[in-house]
């Protein structure tokens, strides 16, 4: 759904010179729709997959780097909720660094949308994030799961 929204936005706004920017805004819209679908009483998913798709469609290199950072956070902490927040935060920070260093011809818009996606991730993961200090947050054993799957084969 994110790819379709991004392609549609690119086609609609490319003539106005907003093609790639429009893809990122479309990704934000798709993530909002995924997180708060009106047909489910505004109760949806966490938006991690749509966020990953949106940032990767916008910039494959920055998107993949952000997902690797999120994955490393999950491996280090065993907290999926932290990884879900780390991905858009990493995207926003990488975009800011690239803008400041003039490495890419980016405006501040990608970092701003990344910040909005980070706020959405915080909202959707808040129930788990606030349980981290007490040690009651849901944990996942990534290494254990991988070992089990590899042993079955």
MARVOTI-959119 format. One record per atom (N, C-alpha, C, O): residue number from 1; residue in three letters; chain; atom name; z, x, y. Coordinates in steps of 0.2 Angstrom, whole numbers. Layout:
MARVOTI-959119
{NUM, ALA, A, CA, {Z, X, Y}},
...
END
This chain:
MARVOTI-959119
{1, UNK, A, N, {0, 4, -6}},
{1, UNK, A, CA, {0, 0, 0}},
{1, UNK, A, C, {0, 4, 6}},
{1, UNK, A, O, {-3, 2, 11}},
{2, UNK, A, N, {3, 10, 6}},
{2, UNK, A, CA, {3, 14, 12}},
{2, UNK, A, C, {-4, 17, 13}},
{2, UNK, A, O, {-6, 18, 19}},
{3, UNK, A, N, {-7, 19, 8}},
{3, UNK, A, CA, {-14, 22, 9}},
{3, UNK, A, C, {-18, 17, 12}},
{3, UNK, A, O, {-22, 19, 16}},
{4, UNK, A, N, {-18, 11, 9}},
{4, UNK, A, CA, {-22, 5, 12}},
{4, UNK, A, C, {-21, 4, 20}},
{4, UNK, A, O, {-25, 4, 24}},
{5, UNK, A, N, {-14, 4, 21}},
{5, UNK, A, CA, {-12, 3, 28}},
{5, UNK, A, C, {-15, 9, 33}},
{5, UNK, A, O, {-17, 8, 38}},
{6, UNK, A, N, {-14, 15, 30}},
{6, UNK, A, CA, {-16, 21, 34}},
{6, UNK, A, C, {-24, 21, 35}},
{6, UNK, A, O, {-26, 22, 40}},
{7, UNK, A, N, {-27, 19, 30}},
{7, UNK, A, CA, {-35, 19, 30}},
{7, UNK, A, C, {-37, 14, 35}},
{7, UNK, A, O, {-42, 15, 39}},
{8, UNK, A, N, {-34, 8, 35}},
{8, UNK, A, CA, {-36, 3, 39}},
{8, UNK, A, C, {-34, 5, 47}},
{8, UNK, A, O, {-38, 4, 51}},
{9, UNK, A, N, {-28, 7, 48}},
{9, UNK, A, CA, {-26, 10, 54}},
{9, UNK, A, C, {-31, 15, 57}},
{9, UNK, A, O, {-33, 15, 63}},
{10, UNK, A, N, {-33, 20, 53}},
{10, UNK, A, CA, {-37, 25, 55}},
{10, UNK, A, C, {-44, 22, 57}},
{10, UNK, A, O, {-47, 24, 62}},
{11, UNK, A, N, {-47, 18, 53}},
{11, UNK, A, CA, {-53, 14, 55}},
{11, UNK, A, C, {-53, 10, 61}},
{11, UNK, A, O, {-58, 11, 65}},
{12, UNK, A, N, {-48, 7, 62}},
{12, UNK, A, CA, {-47, 2, 68}},
{12, UNK, A, C, {-46, 6, 74}},
{12, UNK, A, O, {-49, 4, 79}},
{13, UNK, A, N, {-42, 12, 74}},
{13, UNK, A, CA, {-41, 16, 80}},
{13, UNK, A, C, {-44, 22, 81}},
{13, UNK, A, O, {-43, 26, 86}},
{14, UNK, A, N, {-48, 24, 76}},
{14, UNK, A, CA, {-52, 31, 77}},
{14, UNK, A, C, {-56, 31, 83}},
{14, UNK, A, O, {-57, 36, 86}},
{15, UNK, A, N, {-59, 26, 85}},
{15, UNK, A, CA, {-64, 25, 91}},
{15, UNK, A, C, {-60, 27, 97}},
{15, UNK, A, O, {-63, 29, 102}},
{16, UNK, A, N, {-53, 25, 97}},
{16, UNK, A, CA, {-49, 26, 103}},
{16, UNK, A, C, {-46, 33, 103}},
{16, UNK, A, O, {-42, 34, 108}},
{17, UNK, A, N, {-48, 37, 98}},
{17, UNK, A, CA, {-45, 43, 98}},
{17, UNK, A, C, {-38, 44, 95}},
{17, UNK, A, O, {-34, 48, 96}},
{18, UNK, A, N, {-36, 38, 92}},
{18, UNK, A, CA, {-29, 38, 89}},
{18, UNK, A, C, {-29, 38, 81}},
{18, UNK, A, O, {-24, 36, 78}},
{19, UNK, A, N, {-34, 40, 78}},
{19, UNK, A, CA, {-35, 39, 71}},
{19, UNK, A, C, {-29, 42, 67}},
{19, UNK, A, O, {-26, 38, 63}},
{20, UNK, A, N, {-28, 48, 68}},
{20, UNK, A, CA, {-22, 51, 64}},
{20, UNK, A, C, {-15, 49, 66}},
{20, UNK, A, O, {-11, 48, 62}},
{21, UNK, A, N, {-15, 48, 72}},
{21, UNK, A, CA, {-8, 45, 75}},
{21, UNK, A, C, {-7, 38, 72}},
{21, UNK, A, O, {-2, 36, 70}},
{22, UNK, A, N, {-12, 34, 72}},
{22, UNK, A, CA, {-12, 27, 69}},
{22, UNK, A, C, {-10, 27, 62}},
{22, UNK, A, O, {-6, 23, 60}},
{23, UNK, A, N, {-12, 32, 58}},
{23, UNK, A, CA, {-10, 32, 51}},
{23, UNK, A, C, {-3, 33, 50}},
{23, UNK, A, O, {0, 30, 46}},
{24, UNK, A, N, {0, 37, 55}},
{24, UNK, A, CA, {8, 38, 54}},
{24, UNK, A, C, {11, 32, 56}},
{24, UNK, A, O, {16, 30, 53}},
{25, UNK, A, N, {9, 29, 62}},
{25, UNK, A, CA, {12, 22, 64}},
{25, UNK, A, C, {11, 17, 59}},
{25, UNK, A, O, {16, 13, 57}},
{26, UNK, A, N, {6, 17, 55}},
{26, UNK, A, CA, {5, 12, 50}},
{26, UNK, A, C, {9, 13, 44}},
{26, UNK, A, O, {12, 9, 41}},
{27, UNK, A, N, {11, 20, 43}},
{27, UNK, A, CA, {16, 22, 37}},
{27, UNK, A, C, {23, 19, 39}},
{27, UNK, A, O, {26, 17, 35}},
{28, UNK, A, N, {24, 20, 46}},
{28, UNK, A, CA, {31, 17, 48}},
{28, UNK, A, C, {31, 9, 47}},
{28, UNK, A, O, {36, 7, 45}},
{29, UNK, A, N, {25, 6, 49}},
{29, UNK, A, CA, {25, -1, 48}},
{29, UNK, A, C, {26, -3, 40}},
{29, UNK, A, O, {29, -8, 38}},
{30, UNK, A, N, {22, 0, 36}},
{30, UNK, A, CA, {22, -1, 29}},
{30, UNK, A, C, {30, 0, 26}},
{30, UNK, A, O, {32, -4, 22}},
{31, UNK, A, N, {33, 5, 29}},
{31, UNK, A, CA, {40, 7, 26}},
{31, UNK, A, C, {44, 1, 29}},
{31, UNK, A, O, {49, -1, 25}},
{32, UNK, A, N, {44, -1, 35}},
{32, UNK, A, CA, {48, -7, 37}},
{32, UNK, A, C, {47, -13, 33}},
{32, UNK, A, O, {51, -16, 31}},
{33, UNK, A, N, {40, -14, 31}},
{33, UNK, A, CA, {39, -20, 27}},
{33, UNK, A, C, {41, -19, 20}},
{33, UNK, A, O, {44, -24, 17}},
{34, UNK, A, N, {42, -13, 18}},
{34, UNK, A, CA, {44, -12, 11}},
{34, UNK, A, C, {52, -13, 11}},
{34, UNK, A, O, {55, -16, 7}},
{35, UNK, A, N, {55, -10, 16}},
{35, UNK, A, CA, {62, -10, 17}},
{35, UNK, A, C, {65, -17, 18}},
{35, UNK, A, O, {70, -19, 16}},
{36, UNK, A, N, {61, -21, 22}},
{36, UNK, A, CA, {64, -27, 25}},
{36, UNK, A, C, {59, -33, 24}},
{36, UNK, A, O, {56, -36, 29}},
{37, UNK, A, N, {57, -34, 18}},
{37, UNK, A, CA, {51, -40, 17}},
{37, UNK, A, C, {54, -47, 18}},
{37, UNK, A, O, {59, -49, 15}},
{38, UNK, A, N, {51, -50, 22}},
{38, UNK, A, CA, {53, -57, 24}},
{38, UNK, A, C, {53, -62, 18}},
{38, UNK, A, O, {58, -66, 18}},
{39, UNK, A, N, {49, -61, 13}},
{39, UNK, A, CA, {49, -65, 7}},
{39, UNK, A, C, {54, -64, 2}},
{39, UNK, A, O, {55, -68, -2}},
{40, UNK, A, N, {58, -59, 3}},
{40, UNK, A, CA, {64, -57, -1}},
{40, UNK, A, C, {70, -57, 3}},
{40, UNK, A, O, {75, -54, 2}},
{41, UNK, A, N, {70, -61, 9}},
{41, UNK, A, CA, {76, -62, 13}},
{41, UNK, A, C, {78, -55, 16}},
{41, UNK, A, O, {84, -54, 18}},
{42, UNK, A, N, {73, -51, 18}},
{42, UNK, A, CA, {74, -45, 21}},
{42, UNK, A, C, {78, -40, 17}},
{42, UNK, A, O, {81, -35, 20}},
{43, UNK, A, N, {78, -41, 11}},
{43, UNK, A, CA, {81, -36, 6}},
{43, UNK, A, C, {76, -33, 2}},
{43, UNK, A, O, {73, -36, -3}},
{44, UNK, A, N, {74, -26, 3}},
{44, UNK, A, CA, {69, -23, 0}},
{44, UNK, A, C, {72, -16, -3}},
{44, UNK, A, O, {77, -15, -4}},
{45, UNK, A, N, {67, -12, -4}},
{45, UNK, A, CA, {68, -5, -6}},
{45, UNK, A, C, {71, 0, -1}},
{45, UNK, A, O, {73, -2, 4}},
{46, UNK, A, N, {71, 6, -3}},
{46, UNK, A, CA, {74, 11, 1}},
{46, UNK, A, C, {69, 14, 5}},
{46, UNK, A, O, {70, 18, 10}},
{47, UNK, A, N, {62, 14, 3}},
{47, UNK, A, CA, {57, 16, 8}},
{47, UNK, A, C, {55, 24, 7}},
{47, UNK, A, O, {52, 26, 11}},
{48, UNK, A, N, {58, 27, 1}},
{48, UNK, A, CA, {57, 34, 0}},
{48, UNK, A, C, {50, 35, -1}},
{48, UNK, A, O, {46, 40, 1}},
{49, UNK, A, N, {47, 31, -6}},
{49, UNK, A, CA, {40, 32, -8}},
{49, UNK, A, C, {35, 31, -3}},
{49, UNK, A, O, {30, 35, -2}},
{50, UNK, A, N, {36, 26, 1}},
{50, UNK, A, CA, {32, 24, 7}},
{50, UNK, A, C, {32, 29, 12}},
{50, UNK, A, O, {27, 31, 15}},
{51, UNK, A, N, {38, 32, 13}},
{51, UNK, A, CA, {39, 37, 18}},
{51, UNK, A, C, {35, 43, 16}},
{51, UNK, A, O, {32, 47, 20}},
{52, UNK, A, N, {36, 45, 10}},
{52, UNK, A, CA, {33, 51, 7}},
{52, UNK, A, C, {25, 50, 8}},
{52, UNK, A, O, {22, 55, 9}},
{53, UNK, A, N, {23, 44, 6}},
{53, UNK, A, CA, {15, 43, 6}},
{53, UNK, A, C, {13, 44, 14}},
{53, UNK, A, O, {8, 47, 15}},
{54, UNK, A, N, {17, 41, 18}},
{54, UNK, A, CA, {15, 41, 25}},
{54, UNK, A, C, {14, 48, 28}},
{54, UNK, A, O, {9, 50, 31}},
{55, UNK, A, N, {19, 52, 27}},
{55, UNK, A, CA, {19, 58, 30}},
{55, UNK, A, C, {14, 63, 26}},
{55, UNK, A, O, {12, 68, 30}},
{56, UNK, A, N, {13, 62, 20}},
{56, UNK, A, CA, {8, 66, 16}},
{56, UNK, A, C, {1, 64, 18}},
{56, UNK, A, O, {-3, 68, 19}},
{57, UNK, A, N, {0, 58, 20}},
{57, UNK, A, CA, {-7, 56, 22}},
{57, UNK, A, C, {-8, 59, 29}},
{57, UNK, A, O, {-13, 61, 30}},
{58, UNK, A, N, {-3, 59, 33}},
{58, UNK, A, CA, {-4, 61, 40}},
{58, UNK, A, C, {-5, 69, 40}},
{58, UNK, A, O, {-9, 71, 43}},
{59, UNK, A, N, {-1, 72, 36}},
{59, UNK, A, CA, {-1, 80, 35}},
{59, UNK, A, C, {1, 82, 28}},
{59, UNK, A, O, {7, 82, 27}},
{60, UNK, A, N, {-4, 83, 24}},
{60, UNK, A, CA, {-2, 85, 17}},
{60, UNK, A, C, {2, 91, 17}},
{60, UNK, A, O, {7, 91, 13}},
{61, UNK, A, N, {1, 96, 21}},
{61, UNK, A, CA, {6, 102, 21}},
{61, UNK, A, C, {13, 101, 23}},
{61, UNK, A, O, {17, 102, 19}},
{62, UNK, A, N, {13, 97, 29}},
{62, UNK, A, CA, {20, 96, 31}},
{62, UNK, A, C, {23, 91, 26}},
{62, UNK, A, O, {29, 91, 25}},
{63, UNK, A, N, {20, 86, 24}},
{63, UNK, A, CA, {22, 81, 19}},
{63, UNK, A, C, {25, 84, 13}},
{63, UNK, A, O, {30, 82, 11}},
{64, UNK, A, N, {21, 88, 10}},
{64, UNK, A, CA, {23, 91, 4}},
{64, UNK, A, C, {29, 96, 5}},
{64, UNK, A, O, {34, 96, 1}},
{65, UNK, A, N, {29, 100, 11}},
{65, UNK, A, CA, {35, 104, 12}},
{65, UNK, A, C, {41, 100, 13}},
{65, UNK, A, O, {47, 102, 11}},
{66, UNK, A, N, {41, 94, 16}},
{66, UNK, A, CA, {46, 89, 17}},
{66, UNK, A, C, {49, 87, 11}},
{66, UNK, A, O, {55, 86, 10}},
{67, UNK, A, N, {44, 85, 6}},
{67, UNK, A, CA, {46, 82, 0}},
{67, UNK, A, C, {50, 88, -5}},
{67, UNK, A, O, {55, 87, -8}},
{68, UNK, A, N, {47, 94, -4}},
{68, UNK, A, CA, {51, 100, -8}},
{68, UNK, A, C, {58, 101, -5}},
{68, UNK, A, O, {62, 102, -9}},
{69, UNK, A, N, {59, 100, 2}},
{69, UNK, A, CA, {65, 101, 5}},
{69, UNK, A, C, {70, 95, 2}},
{69, UNK, A, O, {76, 96, 0}},
{70, UNK, A, N, {67, 89, 2}},
{70, UNK, A, CA, {71, 83, -1}},
{70, UNK, A, C, {73, 84, -8}},
{70, UNK, A, O, {79, 83, -10}},
{71, UNK, A, N, {68, 87, -12}},
{71, UNK, A, CA, {69, 88, -19}},
{71, UNK, A, C, {75, 94, -20}},
{71, UNK, A, O, {79, 93, -24}},
{72, UNK, A, N, {75, 99, -16}},
{72, UNK, A, CA, {80, 104, -16}},
{72, UNK, A, C, {87, 101, -14}},
{72, UNK, A, O, {92, 103, -17}},
{73, UNK, A, N, {87, 97, -10}},
{73, UNK, A, CA, {93, 94, -8}},
{73, UNK, A, C, {96, 90, -14}},
{73, UNK, A, O, {102, 90, -15}},
{74, UNK, A, N, {92, 86, -17}},
{74, UNK, A, CA, {94, 82, -23}},
{74, UNK, A, C, {96, 87, -28}},
{74, UNK, A, O, {101, 86, -31}},
{75, UNK, A, N, {92, 92, -30}},
{75, UNK, A, CA, {94, 97, -35}},
{75, UNK, A, C, {101, 100, -33}},
{75, UNK, A, O, {105, 101, -38}},
{76, UNK, A, N, {102, 102, -27}},
{76, UNK, A, CA, {108, 105, -25}},
{76, UNK, A, C, {114, 100, -25}},
{76, UNK, A, O, {120, 103, -26}},
{77, UNK, A, N, {113, 94, -23}},
{77, UNK, A, CA, {119, 89, -22}},
{77, UNK, A, C, {120, 84, -28}},
{77, UNK, A, O, {125, 81, -29}},
{78, UNK, A, N, {114, 83, -32}},
{78, UNK, A, CA, {114, 77, -36}},
{78, UNK, A, C, {115, 71, -33}},
{78, UNK, A, O, {117, 66, -36}},
{79, UNK, A, N, {113, 70, -27}},
{79, UNK, A, CA, {113, 64, -23}},
{79, UNK, A, C, {106, 62, -21}},
{79, UNK, A, O, {103, 65, -16}},
{80, UNK, A, N, {104, 57, -24}},
{80, UNK, A, CA, {97, 54, -22}},
{80, UNK, A, C, {97, 52, -15}},
{80, UNK, A, O, {92, 53, -11}},
{81, UNK, A, N, {102, 49, -13}},
{81, UNK, A, CA, {103, 46, -6}},
{81, UNK, A, C, {102, 51, -1}},
{81, UNK, A, O, {99, 50, 5}},
{82, UNK, A, N, {105, 57, -2}},
{82, UNK, A, CA, {104, 63, 3}},
{82, UNK, A, C, {97, 65, 3}},
{82, UNK, A, O, {94, 67, 8}},
{83, UNK, A, N, {94, 66, -3}},
{83, UNK, A, CA, {87, 68, -3}},
{83, UNK, A, C, {82, 63, 1}},
{83, UNK, A, O, {77, 65, 4}},
{84, UNK, A, N, {84, 56, 0}},
{84, UNK, A, CA, {80, 51, 4}},
{84, UNK, A, C, {80, 52, 11}},
{84, UNK, A, O, {75, 50, 15}},
{85, UNK, A, N, {86, 54, 14}},
{85, UNK, A, CA, {86, 55, 21}},
{85, UNK, A, C, {83, 62, 23}},
{85, UNK, A, O, {81, 63, 28}},
{86, UNK, A, N, {84, 67, 18}},
{86, UNK, A, CA, {82, 74, 20}},
{86, UNK, A, C, {74, 74, 21}},
{86, UNK, A, O, {72, 78, 25}},
{87, UNK, A, N, {70, 70, 17}},
{87, UNK, A, CA, {63, 70, 18}},
{87, UNK, A, C, {61, 69, 25}},
{87, UNK, A, O, {57, 73, 28}},
{88, UNK, A, N, {62, 63, 28}},
{88, UNK, A, CA, {59, 61, 34}},
{88, UNK, A, C, {63, 66, 40}},
{88, UNK, A, O, {59, 67, 45}},
{89, UNK, A, N, {69, 68, 39}},
{89, UNK, A, CA, {72, 72, 43}},
{89, UNK, A, C, {68, 79, 43}},
{89, UNK, A, O, {67, 82, 49}},
{90, UNK, A, N, {67, 82, 38}},
{90, UNK, A, CA, {63, 88, 37}},
{90, UNK, A, C, {56, 87, 40}},
{90, UNK, A, O, {54, 92, 44}},
{91, UNK, A, N, {53, 82, 39}},
{91, UNK, A, CA, {46, 80, 42}},
{91, UNK, A, C, {47, 81, 50}},
{91, UNK, A, O, {43, 84, 53}},
{92, UNK, A, N, {52, 77, 53}},
{92, UNK, A, CA, {53, 77, 60}},
{92, UNK, A, C, {54, 84, 63}},
{92, UNK, A, O, {51, 86, 68}},
{93, UNK, A, N, {59, 88, 59}},
{93, UNK, A, CA, {60, 95, 62}},
{93, UNK, A, C, {54, 99, 61}},
{93, UNK, A, O, {53, 104, 65}},
{94, UNK, A, N, {51, 99, 55}},
{94, UNK, A, CA, {45, 103, 55}},
{94, UNK, A, C, {40, 102, 60}},
{94, UNK, A, O, {37, 106, 63}},
{95, UNK, A, N, {39, 95, 62}},
{95, UNK, A, CA, {34, 94, 67}},
{95, UNK, A, C, {36, 96, 74}},
{95, UNK, A, O, {32, 99, 78}},
{96, UNK, A, N, {43, 96, 75}},
{96, UNK, A, CA, {45, 99, 81}},
{96, UNK, A, C, {44, 106, 82}},
{96, UNK, A, O, {42, 109, 87}},
{97, UNK, A, N, {46, 110, 76}},
{97, UNK, A, CA, {45, 117, 76}},
{97, UNK, A, C, {38, 119, 77}},
{97, UNK, A, O, {36, 123, 81}},
{98, UNK, A, N, {33, 115, 74}},
{98, UNK, A, CA, {26, 116, 74}},
{98, UNK, A, C, {24, 115, 82}},
{98, UNK, A, O, {19, 119, 84}},
{99, UNK, A, N, {26, 110, 85}},
{99, UNK, A, CA, {25, 108, 92}},
{99, UNK, A, C, {27, 114, 96}},
{99, UNK, A, O, {24, 116, 101}},
{100, UNK, A, N, {33, 116, 95}},
{100, UNK, A, CA, {36, 121, 100}},
{100, UNK, A, C, {33, 128, 99}},
{100, UNK, A, O, {32, 131, 104}},
{101, UNK, A, N, {31, 129, 93}},
{101, UNK, A, CA, {28, 136, 92}},
{101, UNK, A, C, {20, 135, 93}},
{101, UNK, A, O, {17, 140, 92}},
{102, UNK, A, N, {18, 129, 95}},
{102, UNK, A, CA, {11, 128, 96}},
{102, UNK, A, C, {6, 130, 90}},
{102, UNK, A, O, {1, 133, 90}},
{103, UNK, A, N, {9, 129, 84}},
{103, UNK, A, CA, {6, 131, 77}},
{103, UNK, A, C, {1, 126, 76}},
{103, UNK, A, O, {-5, 127, 73}},
{104, UNK, A, N, {2, 120, 77}},
{104, UNK, A, CA, {-3, 114, 76}},
{104, UNK, A, C, {-4, 110, 82}},
{104, UNK, A, O, {1, 110, 87}},
{105, UNK, A, N, {-9, 107, 83}},
{105, UNK, A, CA, {-10, 103, 89}},
{105, UNK, A, C, {-7, 96, 89}},
{105, UNK, A, O, {-10, 91, 89}},
{106, UNK, A, N, {0, 96, 88}},
{106, UNK, A, CA, {3, 90, 87}},
{106, UNK, A, C, {7, 88, 94}},
{106, UNK, A, O, {9, 93, 98}},
{107, UNK, A, N, {7, 82, 95}},
{107, UNK, A, CA, {11, 80, 101}},
{107, UNK, A, C, {18, 79, 98}},
{107, UNK, A, O, {20, 81, 93}},
{108, UNK, A, N, {22, 76, 102}},
{108, UNK, A, CA, {29, 74, 100}},
{108, UNK, A, C, {29, 68, 96}},
{108, UNK, A, O, {35, 66, 93}},
{109, UNK, A, N, {24, 64, 96}},
{109, UNK, A, CA, {24, 58, 92}},
{109, UNK, A, C, {25, 59, 85}},
{109, UNK, A, O, {29, 54, 82}},
{110, UNK, A, N, {23, 63, 81}},
{110, UNK, A, CA, {25, 64, 74}},
{110, UNK, A, C, {32, 65, 73}},
{110, UNK, A, O, {35, 62, 68}},
{111, UNK, A, N, {35, 69, 77}},
{111, UNK, A, CA, {42, 70, 76}},
{111, UNK, A, C, {46, 64, 78}},
{111, UNK, A, O, {51, 62, 75}},
{112, UNK, A, N, {44, 60, 83}},
{112, UNK, A, CA, {47, 54, 85}},
{112, UNK, A, C, {46, 49, 79}},
{112, UNK, A, O, {51, 45, 78}},
{113, UNK, A, N, {41, 48, 76}},
{113, UNK, A, CA, {40, 43, 70}},
{113, UNK, A, C, {44, 46, 65}},
{113, UNK, A, O, {47, 42, 61}},
{114, UNK, A, N, {44, 52, 64}},
{114, UNK, A, CA, {49, 55, 58}},
{114, UNK, A, C, {56, 54, 60}},
{114, UNK, A, O, {60, 52, 55}},
{115, UNK, A, N, {58, 54, 66}},
{115, UNK, A, CA, {65, 52, 68}},
{115, UNK, A, C, {66, 44, 66}},
{115, UNK, A, O, {72, 43, 64}},
{116, UNK, A, N, {61, 40, 68}},
{116, UNK, A, CA, {62, 33, 66}},
{116, UNK, A, C, {62, 32, 59}},
{116, UNK, A, O, {66, 28, 56}},
{117, UNK, A, N, {58, 36, 55}},
{117, UNK, A, CA, {59, 35, 47}},
{117, UNK, A, C, {66, 38, 45}},
{117, UNK, A, O, {68, 35, 40}},
{118, UNK, A, N, {68, 43, 48}},
{118, UNK, A, CA, {75, 45, 46}},
{118, UNK, A, C, {80, 40, 48}},
{118, UNK, A, O, {85, 39, 44}},
{119, UNK, A, N, {80, 37, 53}},
{119, UNK, A, CA, {85, 31, 55}},
{119, UNK, A, C, {84, 26, 50}},
{119, UNK, A, O, {89, 23, 47}},
{120, UNK, A, N, {78, 24, 48}},
{120, UNK, A, CA, {77, 19, 43}},
{120, UNK, A, C, {80, 21, 36}},
{120, UNK, A, O, {84, 17, 33}},
{121, UNK, A, N, {79, 28, 34}},
{121, UNK, A, CA, {82, 30, 28}},
{121, UNK, A, C, {90, 30, 28}},
{121, UNK, A, O, {93, 29, 23}},
{122, UNK, A, N, {93, 32, 34}},
{122, UNK, A, CA, {100, 31, 35}},
{122, UNK, A, C, {102, 24, 34}},
{122, UNK, A, O, {107, 23, 31}},
{123, UNK, A, N, {99, 20, 37}},
{123, UNK, A, CA, {101, 13, 36}},
{123, UNK, A, C, {101, 10, 29}},
{123, UNK, A, O, {105, 7, 27}},
{124, UNK, A, N, {95, 12, 26}},
{124, UNK, A, CA, {94, 10, 19}},
{124, UNK, A, C, {99, 13, 14}},
{124, UNK, A, O, {100, 10, 9}},
{125, UNK, A, N, {101, 19, 15}},
{125, UNK, A, CA, {105, 23, 11}},
{125, UNK, A, C, {113, 23, 13}},
{125, UNK, A, O, {117, 27, 10}},
{126, UNK, A, N, {114, 20, 18}},
{126, UNK, A, CA, {121, 20, 21}},
{126, UNK, A, C, {127, 19, 17}},
{126, UNK, A, O, {132, 22, 17}},
{127, UNK, A, N, {126, 14, 12}},
{127, UNK, A, CA, {131, 12, 8}},
{127, UNK, A, C, {133, 18, 3}},
{127, UNK, A, O, {139, 19, 1}},
{128, UNK, A, N, {128, 21, 1}},
{128, UNK, A, CA, {129, 27, -3}},
{128, UNK, A, C, {131, 33, 1}},
{128, UNK, A, O, {136, 37, -1}},
{129, UNK, A, N, {129, 34, 7}},
{129, UNK, A, CA, {131, 40, 11}},
{129, UNK, A, C, {138, 40, 13}},
{129, UNK, A, O, {141, 45, 13}},
{130, UNK, A, N, {140, 34, 14}},
{130, UNK, A, CA, {147, 33, 17}},
{130, UNK, A, C, {152, 34, 11}},
{130, UNK, A, O, {158, 35, 12}},
{131, UNK, A, N, {150, 34, 5}},
{131, UNK, A, CA, {154, 36, -1}},
{131, UNK, A, C, {155, 43, -3}},
{131, UNK, A, O, {159, 45, -7}},
{132, UNK, A, N, {150, 47, 0}},
{132, UNK, A, CA, {150, 54, -1}},
{132, UNK, A, C, {157, 58, 0}},
{132, UNK, A, O, {159, 61, -5}},
{133, UNK, A, N, {160, 57, 6}},
{133, UNK, A, CA, {167, 60, 7}},
{133, UNK, A, C, {172, 58, 2}},
{133, UNK, A, O, {176, 63, 0}},
{134, UNK, A, N, {172, 52, -1}},
{134, UNK, A, CA, {177, 50, -6}},
{134, UNK, A, C, {175, 52, -13}},
{134, UNK, A, O, {179, 52, -17}},
{135, UNK, A, N, {169, 55, -14}},
{135, UNK, A, CA, {167, 57, -20}},
{135, UNK, A, C, {165, 51, -25}},
{135, UNK, A, O, {164, 52, -31}},
{136, UNK, A, N, {164, 45, -22}},
{136, UNK, A, CA, {162, 40, -26}},
{136, UNK, A, C, {154, 38, -26}},
{136, UNK, A, O, {152, 33, -28}},
{137, UNK, A, N, {150, 42, -22}},
{137, UNK, A, CA, {143, 40, -22}},
{137, UNK, A, C, {140, 41, -28}},
{137, UNK, A, O, {142, 45, -32}},
{138, UNK, A, N, {135, 37, -29}},
{138, UNK, A, CA, {131, 38, -35}},
{138, UNK, A, C, {127, 45, -36}},
{138, UNK, A, O, {124, 47, -31}},
{139, UNK, A, N, {128, 48, -42}},
{139, UNK, A, CA, {125, 54, -43}},
{139, UNK, A, C, {120, 54, -49}},
{139, UNK, A, O, {121, 49, -53}},
{140, UNK, A, N, {116, 59, -49}},
{140, UNK, A, CA, {111, 59, -54}},
{140, UNK, A, C, {110, 66, -56}},
{140, UNK, A, O, {110, 71, -52}},
{141, UNK, A, N, {110, 67, -63}},
{141, UNK, A, CA, {110, 74, -66}},
{141, UNK, A, C, {103, 75, -67}},
{141, UNK, A, O, {100, 74, -72}},
{142, UNK, A, N, {100, 78, -62}},
{142, UNK, A, CA, {92, 80, -63}},
{142, UNK, A, C, {91, 85, -68}},
{142, UNK, A, O, {86, 84, -72}},
{143, UNK, A, N, {95, 90, -69}},
{143, UNK, A, CA, {94, 95, -74}},
{143, UNK, A, C, {95, 92, -81}},
{143, UNK, A, O, {91, 94, -85}},
{144, UNK, A, N, {100, 88, -82}},
{144, UNK, A, CA, {102, 85, -88}},
{144, UNK, A, C, {96, 80, -90}},
{144, UNK, A, O, {94, 80, -96}},
{145, UNK, A, N, {94, 77, -86}},
{145, UNK, A, CA, {88, 72, -87}},
{145, UNK, A, C, {82, 76, -89}},
{145, UNK, A, O, {78, 74, -94}},
{146, UNK, A, N, {80, 81, -86}},
{146, UNK, A, CA, {74, 85, -88}},
{146, UNK, A, C, {75, 88, -94}},
{146, UNK, A, O, {71, 88, -98}},
{147, UNK, A, N, {81, 91, -96}},
{147, UNK, A, CA, {83, 94, -102}},
{147, UNK, A, C, {82, 89, -108}},
{147, UNK, A, O, {79, 90, -113}},
{148, UNK, A, N, {84, 83, -107}},
{148, UNK, A, CA, {84, 78, -112}},
{148, UNK, A, C, {76, 76, -114}},
{148, UNK, A, O, {74, 75, -119}},
{149, UNK, A, N, {72, 75, -108}},
{149, UNK, A, CA, {65, 74, -109}},
{149, UNK, A, C, {62, 79, -112}},
{149, UNK, A, O, {57, 78, -116}},
{150, UNK, A, N, {63, 85, -111}},
{150, UNK, A, CA, {60, 91, -114}},
{150, UNK, A, C, {62, 92, -121}},
{150, UNK, A, O, {57, 94, -125}},
{151, UNK, A, N, {68, 90, -123}},
{151, UNK, A, CA, {70, 90, -130}},
{151, UNK, A, C, {66, 85, -134}},
{151, UNK, A, O, {65, 86, -140}},
{152, UNK, A, N, {65, 79, -132}},
{152, UNK, A, CA, {62, 74, -135}},
{152, UNK, A, C, {55, 76, -137}},
{152, UNK, A, O, {52, 73, -142}},
{153, UNK, A, N, {52, 80, -134}},
{153, UNK, A, CA, {45, 81, -135}},
{153, UNK, A, C, {44, 87, -140}},
{153, UNK, A, O, {38, 89, -141}},
END
